[in-house]
């Protein structure tokens, strides 16, 4: 298994552990003790803070990946690390001013259907500031070729703390508003943990000698500006649906939507981990004009993501009725069933096109990605505005699918035209066909049984078709190696 596969596997362990904890919390813990309105309020606050912190960091993660390979000198490294924290501090101050300026129009948008949200406007700002510093600290760790621990802190640590603090709700030690404000403590602890890790890894020694960066970082300002704009467009697409539902319908429907969309979003986990380690390799390959390596990584990532992402969506859809049956108040949240499907298909579309967006972002044509993402954001906003009043939360899911299909098709066309790079080959065609046939077989199974029985049968059938098909067709070397690794581990464990 190569470097990318090993690093992706390690980061994916943390990601999927976090997914398991998040699934338990959001699908089983919260619905048992919170109302749909409370869930909607909590998730909108956190989603908004996540969106603004991605913008307030002012392109630091992207700049670090693209330009850090040019930093060779130790003193330049210290100056660059200092620049990361200085820029993020500027971003925090800048977005504080933006929050003040736009407080009135934002609160007016939510005043009719989600008035409770206006009382926690301050909370969005505070978590934004903390999360901005966290992203910067995680970028510092990535500079030192470490991605797993920061990922584990965010994906696992935050969720464990959320569960621990939620005990106060379960045992009625405090009310929901206290738990909501305790999110500040959770994110502060996560920030402290990653800063401590960075100190143990490579103690931060500030330097203001930024002159050492001029030769190696030519064009960093323009690239940083484009990164901010592309991040703005990208994060709008991932959060605008829940934010618009809260204002256009109500917090209750927003709560149902975030739970349903979370189930669908699970399938994108492999790409999050892959991007973290593949980014530096793509940057280095573009620096050396190594198109062959880029094409190889691209096609291999697309194939694996179709298999793993498509397999996850297949298993989720096979078990979806059983999931809602087991959920507390599942009959209420089952109205988001087709949100799960549309969000899952949207993310599968993104996975199927491999590293298209990332390749464009690190290429000499990186500016094109801005226009593509702005188009994506525009389609997302307009389609949500048109479809939510007609189809409710299902319309928001459909809007996301439409946006991703258009964006990825245009991105693929551009990359093919400019660089002659494509993620598709005969193996990806077989993988698509396998997932499609398995989906049809699962969908056509008899439903005249108890919901848990039919869900179990569908999951078993989906697993057999997918694993058997991949192994029989010999689609992925990484899949085969992962299977062997899992088999040996299981044998070793059972012997003990």
Secondary structure as UniProt FT lines:
FT   HELIX           3..23
FT   HELIX           24..29
FT   HELIX           30..33
FT   HELIX           36..56
FT   TURN            57..59
FT   HELIX           60..67
FT   HELIX           68..70
FT   HELIX           74..101
FT   HELIX           103..110
FT   TURN            111..113
FT   HELIX           115..118
FT   TURN            119..120
FT   HELIX           121..143
FT   TURN            144..145
FT   HELIX           148..152
FT   HELIX           153..157
FT   HELIX           158..170
FT   TURN            171..172
FT   HELIX           176..181
FT   HELIX           183..201
FT   HELIX           210..213
FT   TURN            214..219
FT   HELIX           220..248
FT   HELIX           251..265
FT   HELIX           266..268
FT   HELIX           269..287
FT   TURN            288..289
FT   HELIX           291..326
FT   TURN            328..329
FT   HELIX           330..333
FT   HELIX           334..336
FT   HELIX           337..352
FT   TURN            353..355
FT   HELIX           356..361
FT   TURN            364..366
FT   HELIX           367..391
FT   HELIX           393..419
FT   HELIX           426..443
FT   HELIX           451..473
FT   HELIX           477..495
//
